[in-house]
């Protein structure tokens, strides 16, 4: 992506024509767009949440009524078939939406992370991807898969950030307004960062956490001014979602009681329990929790990586196989949920805890399957509920869960969540990881409280376990700490969460990378890592850069440009001139060469000298591959220095058809860069002049005309050569 502006004459003219008043208007429009992105992301979250709750409520109500009616008559198979019908139908719709847009699969965080680090993944921020993602995730979550809607919310927010400021769409071509602002990759990157942060803010009700997520996990390019804009966008998303959800659910508009899609509720543990967790016994219990969470996260990532490799080799090649795998996962998950709820649950005494919010009673989500009054089925309460309700139960239910129930639930959930992430449906990983870790933390609390007689609050350990497992899977630290603090509305838990996440990250990094980095690597995305490998420390930039430089001249023939563009994949080309020893003779005999010599300023590199220095550097490197490359180039007599497709252009502008010794050692003067898209635009629009004419006769394009086709510039292979004279000359706008 073109994150660095290519400074040329049209762009300079644009800046010169922008006075102070126009610049302020430009900045005001940017702030308005940040607000619009936040509001839109909040509405997308509201849409997803409303239909997930609606479909889930219909499904569980009908199946629960069927279970109650059939329990006496022994027709549980009918209830199972009803549950299978709901889940398979929802998952089938989700998988079909992924077939329409394959990039809608998964959470989308690896792709957005790659995009924000400069890798342009085709179609990743298209409106069609957003529509399939938002609609697909509500069906995959309602279908009972062990997935979350928070990851896809981040992807959807990034797409909104990329598309809304452009006021045009590739999917719906009629949506195209004349809006000349922010038509560059650099501006789009900032809006995508804000959209991703707004997605986090809407998912967790954490605007500060969303801003930090975009900073920590997203962009490699950041500045202080962007921080304020991203925070404002995140606040707008949280405000919008909170306003509408509070009004729709409680009929009290403006009460602002539901800030995000996932709310952990208010922890009601006594002060002495908080102090016990955060103070004296904290480090002794938090560090083991973090270590175990890191180990479990590393195991999860390792197993999921193996499954992903198998899918790439055997399943992803055929669309039908993708759909069948999704249905298989849905069927197995449904059978496990039903069988575990009916057969493996224990009846536990029911308590009457304080509500976690003024309008929420946690006992409303308990399941009494085959249990007497004032008791509940602990396994069914965890499995036969939406995942958010199960997390609330583990965090806030004063009633006990059997250690056997928690162990079986953790094992089954761990295996099924690992299998599910990577299936061809829109899916997130935050909620499954939180629920899996919460079950583990609650298990530890049960052992300490019941077996050892310690007076502790189990919900706190469930929260710490959730943080440990999620940190071990995704390896996030700063942003995840703030997200969890904002979601719990309890700053007291900041220190234990921070310690747990750091220990979990250190432990997991000892074995493998985070889950998102693993999937980026599996997709073959050329993402530049923050830290180099140890064996690369001895290398310099000259050792790994392309020695056969492909360059263009300020005045170049059309046939040479077409040859360069069709035989290379580079995104930009250096614009150079040659320092010739006999300039006067060349200027007399060749008009094209004399035009290029006038651009000469100072010598900055010598092709032959630079090649010799690189070879000497590579000889001392222990890698045999680099030494062999160098020896091959020396054996070839140094041919191709400064060559490649540009060699034809150089021969064309030289007095002879063969490379002379003087040409091989001729220094070059660097004048700037020109983008591939700019070269193609010049050729498509016929911006050139004949050799017997002056370069002043060449038509000029404004900056708006050069960026008119953004972000879908024409391809060089679509160029009709019959409309161009190959001997015509193009002058660069440098």
C-alpha positions, 0 to 999 in steps of 0.5 A: 500500500502507498502509505508514503505520499509520492510527492510530484508536481500535481500534488504540490500544486494541490497543496499550494492551492489549499489555503488555511480556510480550506485546510480547516474545512478538510480537518472538520470533514475528517472529524465528521467522518470519524463520528459517522464511522462510529455511529455506523459501526454501532448500528451494525453491532445493534443489528447483529446483536438484535437478530442473534438474541432473537434467533437464539431466544426462539431456538432455545424456547422451542427446544426447552418446551419440547424437552419439558413435554417430552421428558415424561413421554421419553421422546428426547430424540424429537427435541434433539432433531429440533435443535439440529434443524435449527443449528444446521439451517443457521450454519448452512446459511452462514457457510453459503454467505462465505461462498459468496464472499470467501473473505468473510470467513473467520474473524477477519483480524489477521487480514485487517492486521495485515492491511494496516501493516501495508499489505493490500489484500484484495477485497478485504474492505469491500462492502460485499465482505461487510454484508456477508460478514455481518449477516453470516456471524449472526447465523453462525452464533445463533447456530450454536457454534462455539464462536463469538461475534466480537472478532467479525465486529472488528472486521466490519468496523474496518470495512465501514472505516474504509468505505464510508469516507470514499462515498463509492462502492465496487459492489454497488456501482451506483453508489458513487459521489463526487467526493475528492477528499481522502483518496489515498491509501494513507488516509484510508489506513487512518479510517480503517484504524478508527473503524477497527477500534470502533468495532472493539469498542462496540463489542466490549463497550471499551472505547479506550481499549479499542483505541489501544487495540488498534495501536497495539495489534493493528497499525504500524503507522501511528501519530498523536493526532490519529489517537484523538480521532480514533478515540472519538470514533470509538466513543461514538460507536459505544454511545450509539450502541449503548443508547439503542440497546438500553432503549430497546431492551429496557424501554428507557432511552438514555439510561446507558446501561448496556455499553457493549455486545459483551458485558461482564456485569458488576462484580459484587464480591466483598472488599476483603475478597478483592484484597485477597486476590489483589494483595497478599495471595495474589502473586502466588496464585496469579502467576500459576494461572498465567503460566497454565493459561499460556500453556493452554493457549500455546496448545490451542494454537498448535492444534488449530495450526495443524487443523488449518494446514489440513484444511488448506490441503484437503478441504479449501480446494472444493466449495462443497467440502467447506460447506460439509465441514461446517455442517459436520462441526455444527452437528457434532457440537449440537449432539455434544451440547444436548447429550452433555446437558441431559446426561452429564449434569448434576443438580445443584442448590440454587442461590439468590444472588444480587443482580449484576445489573439493575435489570438483570437476574442471573437466575433467569438463565439457569436450566432445571433439566430433570432437577427438582425445584430450587435446584438446577442442572449445572452442565445444562446451565453452561451448555444450553445457553448463549455463551454470554449467559454462560460467562455471566453464570461463571462470573456471578453465580453464587451456586457451585458448579461440580468440579467434574462438570467444570472439567468436562465442560472445559475439555469439550469446549476446548476441543470443539472451539479449536476445531471450529475456529477456521471453519468456513463461517464468520467466527470470532475467538474472544468469547470462546476463549473467555468462556473456556478460561472462565471454566478453568478459573472457576474449577481452580476456585472450586478446588481452593474453596471446597477442597482446601476450605479457603474463603474466596470469591469464585467469580474473581478466579473465573475472570482471572482464568478467562484473562489467562486463557485469552492472553495465551491464545491471542498474546495481547497485553495492554489493550486486553487489560484495558478491555477487561477492566472497562468490561468489568467496571472494576479498576481493582482487578487491573493489577491481577489482570495485568500480571496474568496477561504478562505471564501468559504471554511470556509463557505462550511465546516460548512455544509459538506465536499468537493465533492471529500471527499464525493464521497470517503466516498460513495465508502467506501474507508478506507481513514484516515482523517487528523483530528480525531473526537472529541469523539476520542481524549481520545483514544490511538493507543492501544485502537483501535488496534487489541488485538488478534495479528496475528504473525509469527515466523522466522521458521514456518511450511508451513501448519501454513503459509497457514492457516494464509494467507488464514484466514486473510486479513492483508497486513503484519505480525510481526515476533516474537520469544518467551522468554521462561523460560526453554530454555535449555529444549526446545532446547533439545526437539524441533529443531524448537523451538530452531531455533526460540529461537536463534533469541531472543534479548530482550522482548518488549511486554507481551501478557497478560499484554498488554491485561489487560492494554488495557481493563483498558483503555477501561473501562474508555471510555464512549462508551458502545461498547468498554466496552462490547468488553473488558468484553467479553474478560475478561469473556472468560478468556483472550483466544485468546491473541496472538492467531488467526490463529497464535495460531496453529503455536504457539501450534505446536512449544510448548511442549504441544497441549494446552495453558499453563499459562506460554505460556499466559504470555510469552513475545514476541521479535519483529524482524521486519515485513514481507509482505503478498506478500513476504510470498506468494512468498516464498511459491510459489517458494518452499523456505523451508527446511525439519525439519531434515535438516539445515536451511542453505539448504533453497534456497535464493531469491534475491531482484529482484526475490522477486519483480519479480511479482510486482505489481500483486503478486500471491494470496494464494488461487491460491497455489497448496498445492499438490506441498508442504509438509506441514511439511516443514519449511520456514525461513524468510528473516528478 
